[in-house]
Each structure stands twice: as C-alpha cells, then as structure tokens.
Amino acid sequence: MFVKGRGEHWLNGRKVLEFDVGTPLFADLLAKSKYRTIAHFADRRKGHIVLQDHTDAVWFRNIKIRVVNSEGKTPSDGRLEVK
C-alpha cells in the first residue's frame, strides 16, 4: 500500500515492512537491487502488481486487492471498480 510516498507491505493482516519512496536511502537500495534495470520501477502508483517468486516455485491464492483513498482508508464496500 502507498500513502503519500510511504510504502507498506501487509501479510495476513500484519504490517511486515514500511519504507519511504523518494529518499536517498530508497534510491540507494533500488540502485543495488535486481530491479535497477527496470525503467520507472518505483515511480508509479497505479498499474500492474508485482508478484515475486525469487526463482523458486510459487503459488498464489486468495489474493485480495482493496482500493484505499489518500489517507489509507478503504471505501465502505472495499470493492475495486473495474472499467
């Protein structure tokens, strides 16, 4: 989830990671990562979702995506509007 430049990763209802995009630390870590060659990798807030496998066999199930507003709150029905 991203709210005003702060990224958060949640797993099973628990926040496991948070980071600030656009900081020198984030830029340095991204420059050293395997994603460094992907143009605009950390610039977008809308678009495709990255599911990582880290070269191992992986399965995903029961993935839920919720829309949140700029304050990080979910609309009352929590549904993603598909156009």
PyMOL Python script that loads the backbone (N, CA, C, O; Angstrom):
from pymol import cmd

cmd.read_pdbstr("""\
ATOM      1  N   MET A   1       0.845  -1.147   0.000  1.00  0.00           N
ATOM      2  CA  MET A   1       0.000   0.000   0.000  1.00  0.00           C
ATOM      3  C   MET A   1       0.904   1.227   0.000  1.00  0.00           C
ATOM      4  O   MET A   1       1.947   1.242   0.653  1.00  0.00           O
ATOM      5  N   PHE A   2       0.493   2.257  -0.740  1.00  0.00           N
ATOM      6  CA  PHE A   2       1.225   3.518  -0.754  1.00  0.00           C
ATOM      7  C   PHE A   2       0.306   4.649  -0.323  1.00  0.00           C
ATOM      8  O   PHE A   2      -0.796   4.804  -0.850  1.00  0.00           O
ATOM      9  N   VAL A   3       0.765   5.431   0.632  1.00  0.00           N
ATOM     10  CA  VAL A   3       0.058   6.625   1.054  1.00  0.00           C
ATOM     11  C   VAL A   3       1.078   7.741   1.159  1.00  0.00           C
ATOM     12  O   VAL A   3       1.952   7.721   2.026  1.00  0.00           O
ATOM     13  N   LYS A   4       0.960   8.720   0.265  1.00  0.00           N
ATOM     14  CA  LYS A   4       1.827   9.911   0.287  1.00  0.00           C
ATOM     15  C   LYS A   4       3.311   9.567   0.373  1.00  0.00           C
ATOM     16  O   LYS A   4       4.021  10.094   1.229  1.00  0.00           O
ATOM     17  N   GLY A   5       3.782   8.688  -0.508  1.00  0.00           N
ATOM     18  CA  GLY A   5       5.205   8.372  -0.572  1.00  0.00           C
ATOM     19  C   GLY A   5       5.698   7.333   0.414  1.00  0.00           C
ATOM     20  O   GLY A   5       6.880   6.990   0.402  1.00  0.00           O
ATOM     21  N   ARG A   6       4.833   6.827   1.258  1.00  0.00           N
ATOM     22  CA  ARG A   6       5.216   5.782   2.212  1.00  0.00           C
ATOM     23  C   ARG A   6       4.622   4.467   1.735  1.00  0.00           C
ATOM     24  O   ARG A   6       3.412   4.365   1.529  1.00  0.00           O
ATOM     25  N   GLY A   7       5.465   3.470   1.563  1.00  0.00           N
ATOM     26  CA  GLY A   7       5.015   2.147   1.168  1.00  0.00           C
ATOM     27  C   GLY A   7       4.911   1.238   2.361  1.00  0.00           C
ATOM     28  O   GLY A   7       5.724   1.302   3.283  1.00  0.00           O
ATOM     29  N   GLU A   8       3.894   0.381   2.337  1.00  0.00           N
ATOM     30  CA  GLU A   8       3.712  -0.599   3.410  1.00  0.00           C
ATOM     31  C   GLU A   8       3.399  -1.945   2.787  1.00  0.00           C
ATOM     32  O   GLU A   8       2.648  -2.021   1.814  1.00  0.00           O
ATOM     33  N   HIS A   9       3.959  -2.993   3.329  1.00  0.00           N
ATOM     34  CA  HIS A   9       3.646  -4.361   2.917  1.00  0.00           C
ATOM     35  C   HIS A   9       2.943  -5.040   4.084  1.00  0.00           C
ATOM     36  O   HIS A   9       3.430  -5.034   5.214  1.00  0.00           O
ATOM     37  N   TRP A  10       1.787  -5.628   3.784  1.00  0.00           N
ATOM     38  CA  TRP A  10       0.980  -6.313   4.794  1.00  0.00           C
ATOM     39  C   TRP A  10       0.862  -7.776   4.419  1.00  0.00           C
ATOM     40  O   TRP A  10       0.701  -8.110   3.244  1.00  0.00           O
ATOM     41  N   LEU A  11       0.939  -8.641   5.400  1.00  0.00           N
ATOM     42  CA  LEU A  11       0.804 -10.078   5.192  1.00  0.00           C
ATOM     43  C   LEU A  11      -0.069 -10.647   6.306  1.00  0.00           C
ATOM     44  O   LEU A  11       0.254 -10.538   7.489  1.00  0.00           O
ATOM     45  N   ASN A  12      -1.174 -11.252   5.905  1.00  0.00           N
ATOM     46  CA  ASN A  12      -2.107 -11.845   6.874  1.00  0.00           C
ATOM     47  C   ASN A  12      -2.523 -10.857   7.960  1.00  0.00           C
ATOM     48  O   ASN A  12      -2.585 -11.201   9.140  1.00  0.00           O
ATOM     49  N   GLY A  13      -2.808  -9.613   7.536  1.00  0.00           N
ATOM     50  CA  GLY A  13      -3.301  -8.605   8.472  1.00  0.00           C
ATOM     51  C   GLY A  13      -2.257  -7.934   9.331  1.00  0.00           C
ATOM     52  O   GLY A  13      -2.598  -7.136  10.204  1.00  0.00           O
ATOM     53  N   ARG A  14      -0.975  -8.243   9.100  1.00  0.00           N
ATOM     54  CA  ARG A  14       0.102  -7.640   9.891  1.00  0.00           C
ATOM     55  C   ARG A  14       1.047  -6.866   8.981  1.00  0.00           C
ATOM     56  O   ARG A  14       1.432  -7.356   7.920  1.00  0.00           O
ATOM     57  N   LYS A  15       1.421  -5.656   9.395  1.00  0.00           N
ATOM     58  CA  LYS A  15       2.388  -4.875   8.629  1.00  0.00           C
ATOM     59  C   LYS A  15       3.762  -5.482   8.863  1.00  0.00           C
ATOM     60  O   LYS A  15       4.213  -5.587  10.003  1.00  0.00           O
ATOM     61  N   VAL A  16       4.433  -5.886   7.773  1.00  0.00           N
ATOM     62  CA  VAL A  16       5.740  -6.532   7.902  1.00  0.00           C
ATOM     63  C   VAL A  16       6.883  -5.641   7.407  1.00  0.00           C
ATOM     64  O   VAL A  16       8.054  -5.937   7.645  1.00  0.00           O
ATOM     65  N   LEU A  17       6.536  -4.546   6.715  1.00  0.00           N
ATOM     66  CA  LEU A  17       7.581  -3.698   6.157  1.00  0.00           C
ATOM     67  C   LEU A  17       6.999  -2.333   5.846  1.00  0.00           C
ATOM     68  O   LEU A  17       5.850  -2.230   5.416  1.00  0.00           O
ATOM     69  N   GLU A  18       7.778  -1.289   6.058  1.00  0.00           N
ATOM     70  CA  GLU A  18       7.395   0.045   5.606  1.00  0.00           C
ATOM     71  C   GLU A  18       8.648   0.766   5.125  1.00  0.00           C
ATOM     72  O   GLU A  18       9.751   0.527   5.617  1.00  0.00           O
ATOM     73  N   PHE A  19       8.451   1.661   4.145  1.00  0.00           N
ATOM     74  CA  PHE A  19       9.584   2.373   3.563  1.00  0.00           C
ATOM     75  C   PHE A  19       9.092   3.671   2.946  1.00  0.00           C
ATOM     76  O   PHE A  19       7.916   3.804   2.609  1.00  0.00           O
ATOM     77  N   ASP A  20      10.003   4.626   2.801  1.00  0.00           N
ATOM     78  CA  ASP A  20       9.692   5.911   2.194  1.00  0.00           C
ATOM     79  C   ASP A  20      10.313   5.979   0.813  1.00  0.00           C
ATOM     80  O   ASP A  20      11.534   5.930   0.661  1.00  0.00           O
ATOM     81  N   VAL A  21       9.453   6.095  -0.197  1.00  0.00           N
ATOM     82  CA  VAL A  21       9.911   6.212  -1.584  1.00  0.00           C
ATOM     83  C   VAL A  21      10.418   7.638  -1.803  1.00  0.00           C
ATOM     84  O   VAL A  21       9.882   8.579  -1.218  1.00  0.00           O
ATOM     85  N   GLY A  22      11.432   7.804  -2.628  1.00  0.00           N
ATOM     86  CA  GLY A  22      11.936   9.135  -2.936  1.00  0.00           C
ATOM     87  C   GLY A  22      13.021   9.631  -1.995  1.00  0.00           C
ATOM     88  O   GLY A  22      13.472  10.769  -2.117  1.00  0.00           O
ATOM     89  N   THR A  23      13.439   8.802  -1.069  1.00  0.00           N
ATOM     90  CA  THR A  23      14.510   9.205  -0.152  1.00  0.00           C
ATOM     91  C   THR A  23      15.858   8.719  -0.703  1.00  0.00           C
ATOM     92  O   THR A  23      15.889   7.796  -1.517  1.00  0.00           O
ATOM     93  N   PRO A  24      16.953   9.319  -0.278  1.00  0.00           N
ATOM     94  CA  PRO A  24      18.269   8.842  -0.719  1.00  0.00           C
ATOM     95  C   PRO A  24      18.497   7.361  -0.362  1.00  0.00           C
ATOM     96  O   PRO A  24      19.086   6.622  -1.151  1.00  0.00           O
ATOM     97  N   LEU A  25      18.040   6.931   0.805  1.00  0.00           N
ATOM     98  CA  LEU A  25      18.204   5.529   1.191  1.00  0.00           C
ATOM     99  C   LEU A  25      17.464   4.613   0.223  1.00  0.00           C
ATOM    100  O   LEU A  25      18.017   3.607  -0.224  1.00  0.00           O
ATOM    101  N   PHE A  26      16.228   4.950  -0.103  1.00  0.00           N
ATOM    102  CA  PHE A  26      15.458   4.124  -1.036  1.00  0.00           C
ATOM    103  C   PHE A  26      16.140   4.089  -2.401  1.00  0.00           C
ATOM    104  O   PHE A  26      16.253   3.021  -3.003  1.00  0.00           O
ATOM    105  N   ALA A  27      16.592   5.226  -2.894  1.00  0.00           N
ATOM    106  CA  ALA A  27      17.276   5.290  -4.194  1.00  0.00           C
ATOM    107  C   ALA A  27      18.532   4.423  -4.192  1.00  0.00           C
ATOM    108  O   ALA A  27      18.812   3.736  -5.174  1.00  0.00           O
ATOM    109  N   ASP A  28      19.279   4.450  -3.108  1.00  0.00           N
ATOM    110  CA  ASP A  28      20.499   3.641  -2.997  1.00  0.00           C
ATOM    111  C   ASP A  28      20.171   2.147  -2.997  1.00  0.00           C
ATOM    112  O   ASP A  28      20.829   1.365  -3.683  1.00  0.00           O
ATOM    113  N   LEU A  29      19.162   1.756  -2.233  1.00  0.00           N
ATOM    114  CA  LEU A  29      18.773   0.337  -2.184  1.00  0.00           C
ATOM    115  C   LEU A  29      18.240  -0.141  -3.529  1.00  0.00           C
ATOM    116  O   LEU A  29      18.546  -1.253  -3.958  1.00  0.00           O
ATOM    117  N   LEU A  30      17.444   0.691  -4.195  1.00  0.00           N
ATOM    118  CA  LEU A  30      16.916   0.328  -5.509  1.00  0.00           C
ATOM    119  C   LEU A  30      18.049   0.185  -6.524  1.00  0.00           C
ATOM    120  O   LEU A  30      18.023  -0.720  -7.357  1.00  0.00           O
ATOM    121  N   ALA A  31      19.041   1.071  -6.460  1.00  0.00           N
ATOM    122  CA  ALA A  31      20.179   1.015  -7.383  1.00  0.00           C
ATOM    123  C   ALA A  31      20.990  -0.264  -7.224  1.00  0.00           C
ATOM    124  O   ALA A  31      21.663  -0.690  -8.162  1.00  0.00           O
ATOM    125  N   LYS A  32      20.933  -0.879  -6.051  1.00  0.00           N
ATOM    126  CA  LYS A  32      21.674  -2.118  -5.791  1.00  0.00           C
ATOM    127  C   LYS A  32      20.806  -3.368  -5.993  1.00  0.00           C
ATOM    128  O   LYS A  32      21.291  -4.490  -5.847  1.00  0.00           O
ATOM    129  N   SER A  33      19.538  -3.177  -6.324  1.00  0.00           N
ATOM    130  CA  SER A  33      18.609  -4.307  -6.401  1.00  0.00           C
ATOM    131  C   SER A  33      18.538  -4.894  -7.815  1.00  0.00           C
ATOM    132  O   SER A  33      19.065  -4.323  -8.770  1.00  0.00           O
ATOM    133  N   LYS A  34      17.881  -6.037  -7.919  1.00  0.00           N
ATOM    134  CA  LYS A  34      17.686  -6.670  -9.228  1.00  0.00           C
ATOM    135  C   LYS A  34      16.707  -5.882 -10.098  1.00  0.00           C
ATOM    136  O   LYS A  34      16.581  -6.169 -11.289  1.00  0.00           O
ATOM    137  N   TYR A  35      16.018  -4.904  -9.534  1.00  0.00           N
ATOM    138  CA  TYR A  35      15.055  -4.093 -10.280  1.00  0.00           C
ATOM    139  C   TYR A  35      15.678  -2.829 -10.871  1.00  0.00           C
ATOM    140  O   TYR A  35      14.979  -2.045 -11.514  1.00  0.00           O
ATOM    141  N   ARG A  36      16.959  -2.620 -10.667  1.00  0.00           N
ATOM    142  CA  ARG A  36      17.614  -1.384 -11.093  1.00  0.00           C
ATOM    143  C   ARG A  36      17.535  -1.139 -12.597  1.00  0.00           C
ATOM    144  O   ARG A  36      17.590   0.013 -13.028  1.00  0.00           O
ATOM    145  N   THR A  37      17.409  -2.182 -13.401  1.00  0.00           N
ATOM    146  CA  THR A  37      17.378  -2.009 -14.861  1.00  0.00           C
ATOM    147  C   THR A  37      15.968  -1.775 -15.405  1.00  0.00           C
ATOM    148  O   THR A  37      15.807  -1.534 -16.602  1.00  0.00           O
ATOM    149  N   ILE A  38      14.953  -1.840 -14.554  1.00  0.00           N
ATOM    150  CA  ILE A  38      13.576  -1.625 -14.998  1.00  0.00           C
ATOM    151  C   ILE A  38      13.254  -0.137 -14.883  1.00  0.00           C
ATOM    152  O   ILE A  38      13.158   0.412 -13.785  1.00  0.00           O
ATOM    153  N   ALA A  39      13.091   0.501 -16.043  1.00  0.00           N
ATOM    154  CA  ALA A  39      12.815   1.948 -16.062  1.00  0.00           C
ATOM    155  C   ALA A  39      11.542   2.257 -15.280  1.00  0.00           C
ATOM    156  O   ALA A  39      10.537   1.559 -15.415  1.00  0.00           O
ATOM    157  N   HIS A  40      11.592   3.298 -14.470  1.00  0.00           N
ATOM    158  CA  HIS A  40      10.441   3.787 -13.699  1.00  0.00           C
ATOM    159  C   HIS A  40       9.889   2.750 -12.725  1.00  0.00           C
ATOM    160  O   HIS A  40       8.708   2.803 -12.384  1.00  0.00           O
ATOM    161  N   PHE A  41      10.707   1.820 -12.276  1.00  0.00           N
ATOM    162  CA  PHE A  41      10.218   0.743 -11.409  1.00  0.00           C
ATOM    163  C   PHE A  41       9.481   1.265 -10.183  1.00  0.00           C
ATOM    164  O   PHE A  41       8.399   0.765  -9.874  1.00  0.00           O
ATOM    165  N   ALA A  42      10.010   2.230  -9.488  1.00  0.00           N
ATOM    166  CA  ALA A  42       9.384   2.697  -8.248  1.00  0.00           C
ATOM    167  C   ALA A  42       8.667   4.031  -8.415  1.00  0.00           C
ATOM    168  O   ALA A  42       8.342   4.684  -7.423  1.00  0.00           O
ATOM    169  N   ASP A  43       8.417   4.440  -9.643  1.00  0.00           N
ATOM    170  CA  ASP A  43       7.805   5.744  -9.891  1.00  0.00           C
ATOM    171  C   ASP A  43       6.290   5.708  -9.952  1.00  0.00           C
ATOM    172  O   ASP A  43       5.649   6.735  -9.732  1.00  0.00           O
ATOM    173  N   ARG A  44       5.704   4.574 -10.239  1.00  0.00           N
ATOM    174  CA  ARG A  44       4.262   4.506 -10.486  1.00  0.00           C
ATOM    175  C   ARG A  44       3.496   4.070  -9.247  1.00  0.00           C
ATOM    176  O   ARG A  44       3.996   3.290  -8.436  1.00  0.00           O
ATOM    177  N   ARG A  45       2.283   4.581  -9.110  1.00  0.00           N
ATOM    178  CA  ARG A  45       1.404   4.181  -8.013  1.00  0.00           C
ATOM    179  C   ARG A  45       0.141   3.496  -8.530  1.00  0.00           C
ATOM    180  O   ARG A  45      -0.668   3.006  -7.741  1.00  0.00           O
ATOM    181  N   LYS A  46      -0.029   3.460  -9.837  1.00  0.00           N
ATOM    182  CA  LYS A  46      -1.154   2.753 -10.450  1.00  0.00           C
ATOM    183  C   LYS A  46      -0.598   1.877 -11.548  1.00  0.00           C
ATOM    184  O   LYS A  46       0.379   2.239 -12.203  1.00  0.00           O
ATOM    185  N   GLY A  47      -1.214   0.724 -11.754  1.00  0.00           N
ATOM    186  CA  GLY A  47      -0.770  -0.148 -12.831  1.00  0.00           C
ATOM    187  C   GLY A  47      -0.676  -1.585 -12.388  1.00  0.00           C
ATOM    188  O   GLY A  47      -1.485  -2.058 -11.590  1.00  0.00           O
ATOM    189  N   HIS A  48       0.303  -2.269 -12.903  1.00  0.00           N
ATOM    190  CA  HIS A  48       0.462  -3.695 -12.642  1.00  0.00           C
ATOM    191  C   HIS A  48       0.935  -3.956 -11.211  1.00  0.00           C
ATOM    192  O   HIS A  48       1.606  -3.123 -10.601  1.00  0.00           O
ATOM    193  N   ILE A  49       0.579  -5.097 -10.703  1.00  0.00           N
ATOM    194  CA  ILE A  49       1.003  -5.539  -9.381  1.00  0.00           C
ATOM    195  C   ILE A  49       2.090  -6.584  -9.568  1.00  0.00           C
ATOM    196  O   ILE A  49       1.939  -7.495 -10.382  1.00  0.00           O
ATOM    197  N   VAL A  50       3.173  -6.464  -8.832  1.00  0.00           N
ATOM    198  CA  VAL A  50       4.299  -7.385  -8.953  1.00  0.00           C
ATOM    199  C   VAL A  50       4.149  -8.499  -7.917  1.00  0.00           C
ATOM    200  O   VAL A  50       4.096  -8.235  -6.716  1.00  0.00           O
ATOM    201  N   LEU A  51       4.081  -9.738  -8.388  1.00  0.00           N
ATOM    202  CA  LEU A  51       4.104 -10.901  -7.507  1.00  0.00           C
ATOM    203  C   LEU A  51       5.460 -11.560  -7.698  1.00  0.00           C
ATOM    204  O   LEU A  51       5.796 -11.973  -8.808  1.00  0.00           O
ATOM    205  N   GLN A  52       6.234 -11.661  -6.644  1.00  0.00           N
ATOM    206  CA  GLN A  52       7.608 -12.123  -6.755  1.00  0.00           C
ATOM    207  C   GLN A  52       7.728 -13.606  -6.454  1.00  0.00           C
ATOM    208  O   GLN A  52       7.059 -14.132  -5.565  1.00  0.00           O
ATOM    209  N   ASP A  53       8.596 -14.272  -7.215  1.00  0.00           N
ATOM    210  CA  ASP A  53       8.838 -15.695  -6.980  1.00  0.00           C
ATOM    211  C   ASP A  53      10.277 -15.978  -6.554  1.00  0.00           C
ATOM    212  O   ASP A  53      10.560 -17.071  -6.063  1.00  0.00           O
ATOM    213  N   HIS A  54      11.186 -15.033  -6.727  1.00  0.00           N
ATOM    214  CA  HIS A  54      12.594 -15.196  -6.337  1.00  0.00           C
ATOM    215  C   HIS A  54      13.196 -16.496  -6.882  1.00  0.00           C
ATOM    216  O   HIS A  54      13.996 -17.145  -6.208  1.00  0.00           O
ATOM    217  N   THR A  55      12.814 -16.865  -8.086  1.00  0.00           N
ATOM    218  CA  THR A  55      13.305 -18.026  -8.866  1.00  0.00           C
ATOM    219  C   THR A  55      12.899 -19.385  -8.309  1.00  0.00           C
ATOM    220  O   THR A  55      13.357 -20.407  -8.820  1.00  0.00           O
ATOM    221  N   ASP A  56      12.062 -19.433  -7.285  1.00  0.00           N
ATOM    222  CA  ASP A  56      11.579 -20.700  -6.735  1.00  0.00           C
ATOM    223  C   ASP A  56      10.154 -20.951  -7.221  1.00  0.00           C
ATOM    224  O   ASP A  56       9.475 -20.028  -7.673  1.00  0.00           O
ATOM    225  N   ALA A  57       9.710 -22.185  -7.128  1.00  0.00           N
ATOM    226  CA  ALA A  57       8.321 -22.493  -7.430  1.00  0.00           C
ATOM    227  C   ALA A  57       7.440 -21.766  -6.428  1.00  0.00           C
ATOM    228  O   ALA A  57       7.747 -21.731  -5.236  1.00  0.00           O
ATOM    229  N   VAL A  58       6.345 -21.186  -6.907  1.00  0.00           N
ATOM    230  CA  VAL A  58       5.479 -20.408  -6.028  1.00  0.00           C
ATOM    231  C   VAL A  58       4.032 -20.526  -6.490  1.00  0.00           C
ATOM    232  O   VAL A  58       3.760 -20.668  -7.682  1.00  0.00           O
ATOM    233  N   TRP A  59       3.114 -20.466  -5.539  1.00  0.00           N
ATOM    234  CA  TRP A  59       1.690 -20.489  -5.835  1.00  0.00           C
ATOM    235  C   TRP A  59       1.053 -19.342  -5.057  1.00  0.00           C
ATOM    236  O   TRP A  59       1.430 -19.060  -3.920  1.00  0.00           O
ATOM    237  N   PHE A  60       0.098 -18.698  -5.681  1.00  0.00           N
ATOM    238  CA  PHE A  60      -0.648 -17.632  -5.023  1.00  0.00           C
ATOM    239  C   PHE A  60      -2.117 -18.021  -5.011  1.00  0.00           C
ATOM    240  O   PHE A  60      -2.621 -18.577  -5.987  1.00  0.00           O
ATOM    241  N   ARG A  61      -2.803 -17.736  -3.922  1.00  0.00           N
ATOM    242  CA  ARG A  61      -4.233 -17.985  -3.857  1.00  0.00           C
ATOM    243  C   ARG A  61      -4.878 -16.979  -2.918  1.00  0.00           C
ATOM    244  O   ARG A  61      -4.238 -16.437  -2.016  1.00  0.00           O
ATOM    245  N   ASN A  62      -6.141 -16.748  -3.151  1.00  0.00           N
ATOM    246  CA  ASN A  62      -6.930 -15.874  -2.293  1.00  0.00           C
ATOM    247  C   ASN A  62      -6.301 -14.487  -2.153  1.00  0.00           C
ATOM    248  O   ASN A  62      -6.232 -13.937  -1.055  1.00  0.00           O
ATOM    249  N   ILE A  63      -5.847 -13.934  -3.270  1.00  0.00           N
ATOM    250  CA  ILE A  63      -5.270 -12.585  -3.267  1.00  0.00           C
ATOM    251  C   ILE A  63      -6.410 -11.587  -3.278  1.00  0.00           C
ATOM    252  O   ILE A  63      -7.310 -11.679  -4.113  1.00  0.00           O
ATOM    253  N   LYS A  64      -6.382 -10.640  -2.365  1.00  0.00           N
ATOM    254  CA  LYS A  64      -7.419  -9.615  -2.290  1.00  0.00           C
ATOM    255  C   LYS A  64      -6.786  -8.250  -2.482  1.00  0.00           C
ATOM    256  O   LYS A  64      -5.760  -7.934  -1.880  1.00  0.00           O
ATOM    257  N   ILE A  65      -7.404  -7.458  -3.318  1.00  0.00           N
ATOM    258  CA  ILE A  65      -6.916  -6.108  -3.595  1.00  0.00           C
ATOM    259  C   ILE A  65      -8.024  -5.135  -3.220  1.00  0.00           C
ATOM    260  O   ILE A  65      -9.155  -5.269  -3.688  1.00  0.00           O
ATOM    261  N   ARG A  66      -7.708  -4.164  -2.386  1.00  0.00           N
ATOM    262  CA  ARG A  66      -8.682  -3.177  -1.961  1.00  0.00           C
ATOM    263  C   ARG A  66      -8.243  -1.786  -2.386  1.00  0.00           C
ATOM    264  O   ARG A  66      -7.054  -1.468  -2.376  1.00  0.00           O
ATOM    265  N   VAL A  67      -9.193  -0.976  -2.753  1.00  0.00           N
ATOM    266  CA  VAL A  67      -8.945   0.418  -3.070  1.00  0.00           C
ATOM    267  C   VAL A  67      -8.870   1.185  -1.755  1.00  0.00           C
ATOM    268  O   VAL A  67      -9.686   0.976  -0.857  1.00  0.00           O
ATOM    269  N   VAL A  68      -7.885   2.073  -1.648  1.00  0.00           N
ATOM    270  CA  VAL A  68      -7.793   2.938  -0.478  1.00  0.00           C
ATOM    271  C   VAL A  68      -7.697   4.377  -0.956  1.00  0.00           C
ATOM    272  O   VAL A  68      -7.217   4.634  -2.060  1.00  0.00           O
ATOM    273  N   ASN A  69      -8.148   5.315  -0.136  1.00  0.00           N
ATOM    274  CA  ASN A  69      -8.051   6.722  -0.506  1.00  0.00           C
ATOM    275  C   ASN A  69      -6.699   7.288  -0.066  1.00  0.00           C
ATOM    276  O   ASN A  69      -5.838   6.548   0.409  1.00  0.00           O
ATOM    277  N   SER A  70      -6.519   8.588  -0.224  1.00  0.00           N
ATOM    278  CA  SER A  70      -5.213   9.193   0.073  1.00  0.00           C
ATOM    279  C   SER A  70      -4.835   9.124   1.550  1.00  0.00           C
ATOM    280  O   SER A  70      -3.667   9.308   1.894  1.00  0.00           O
ATOM    281  N   GLU A  71      -5.801   8.864   2.424  1.00  0.00           N
ATOM    282  CA  GLU A  71      -5.497   8.705   3.852  1.00  0.00           C
ATOM    283  C   GLU A  71      -5.270   7.251   4.223  1.00  0.00           C
ATOM    284  O   GLU A  71      -5.033   6.939   5.390  1.00  0.00           O
ATOM    285  N   GLY A  72      -5.338   6.348   3.236  1.00  0.00           N
ATOM    286  CA  GLY A  72      -5.131   4.936   3.507  1.00  0.00           C
ATOM    287  C   GLY A  72      -6.376   4.229   4.002  1.00  0.00           C
ATOM    288  O   GLY A  72      -6.291   3.119   4.527  1.00  0.00           O
ATOM    289  N   LYS A  73      -7.536   4.858   3.841  1.00  0.00           N
ATOM    290  CA  LYS A  73      -8.790   4.259   4.299  1.00  0.00           C
ATOM    291  C   LYS A  73      -9.498   3.561   3.139  1.00  0.00           C
ATOM    292  O   LYS A  73      -9.441   4.015   1.996  1.00  0.00           O
ATOM    293  N   THR A  74     -10.164   2.454   3.452  1.00  0.00           N
ATOM    294  CA  THR A  74     -10.891   1.682   2.453  1.00  0.00           C
ATOM    295  C   THR A  74     -12.301   2.249   2.291  1.00  0.00           C
ATOM    296  O   THR A  74     -12.951   2.554   3.291  1.00  0.00           O
ATOM    297  N   PRO A  75     -12.797   2.400   1.041  1.00  0.00           N
ATOM    298  CA  PRO A  75     -14.195   2.807   0.860  1.00  0.00           C
ATOM    299  C   PRO A  75     -15.115   1.831   1.587  1.00  0.00           C
ATOM    300  O   PRO A  75     -14.709   0.714   1.906  1.00  0.00           O
ATOM    301  N   SER A  76     -16.343   2.247   1.848  1.00  0.00           N
ATOM    302  CA  SER A  76     -17.247   1.444   2.664  1.00  0.00           C
ATOM    303  C   SER A  76     -17.444   0.026   2.145  1.00  0.00           C
ATOM    304  O   SER A  76     -17.552  -0.907   2.941  1.00  0.00           O
ATOM    305  N   ASP A  77     -17.493  -0.159   0.822  1.00  0.00           N
ATOM    306  CA  ASP A  77     -17.692  -1.522   0.313  1.00  0.00           C
ATOM    307  C   ASP A  77     -16.371  -2.233   0.016  1.00  0.00           C
ATOM    308  O   ASP A  77     -16.366  -3.451  -0.158  1.00  0.00           O
ATOM    309  N   GLY A  78     -15.243  -1.501  -0.047  1.00  0.00           N
ATOM    310  CA  GLY A  78     -13.932  -2.100  -0.258  1.00  0.00           C
ATOM    311  C   GLY A  78     -13.730  -2.763  -1.611  1.00  0.00           C
ATOM    312  O   GLY A  78     -12.781  -3.528  -1.789  1.00  0.00           O
ATOM    313  N   ARG A  79     -14.605  -2.482  -2.563  1.00  0.00           N
ATOM    314  CA  ARG A  79     -14.516  -3.159  -3.860  1.00  0.00           C
ATOM    315  C   ARG A  79     -13.698  -2.346  -4.852  1.00  0.00           C
ATOM    316  O   ARG A  79     -13.692  -1.115  -4.830  1.00  0.00           O
ATOM    317  N   LEU A  80     -13.023  -3.061  -5.705  1.00  0.00           N
ATOM    318  CA  LEU A  80     -12.227  -2.458  -6.765  1.00  0.00           C
ATOM    319  C   LEU A  80     -13.127  -2.238  -7.962  1.00  0.00           C
ATOM    320  O   LEU A  80     -13.754  -3.176  -8.454  1.00  0.00           O
ATOM    321  N   GLU A  81     -13.195  -1.007  -8.430  1.00  0.00           N
ATOM    322  CA  GLU A  81     -14.012  -0.696  -9.596  1.00  0.00           C
ATOM    323  C   GLU A  81     -13.211  -1.005 -10.847  1.00  0.00           C
ATOM    324  O   GLU A  81     -12.129  -0.452 -11.047  1.00  0.00           O
ATOM    325  N   VAL A  82     -13.731  -1.879 -11.685  1.00  0.00           N
ATOM    326  CA  VAL A  82     -13.064  -2.272 -12.918  1.00  0.00           C
ATOM    327  C   VAL A  82     -13.741  -1.568 -14.083  1.00  0.00           C
ATOM    328  O   VAL A  82     -14.959  -1.665 -14.238  1.00  0.00           O
ATOM    329  N   LYS A  83     -12.975  -0.865 -14.898  1.00  0.00           N
ATOM    330  CA  LYS A  83     -13.550  -0.143 -16.052  1.00  0.00           C
ATOM    331  C   LYS A  83     -13.131  -0.785 -17.339  1.00  0.00           C
ATOM    332  O   LYS A  83     -13.514  -0.322 -18.413  1.00  0.00           O
TER     333      LYS A  83
END
""", "prot")
cmd.dss("prot")
cmd.show_as("cartoon", "prot")
cmd.util.cbc("prot")
cmd.orient("prot")
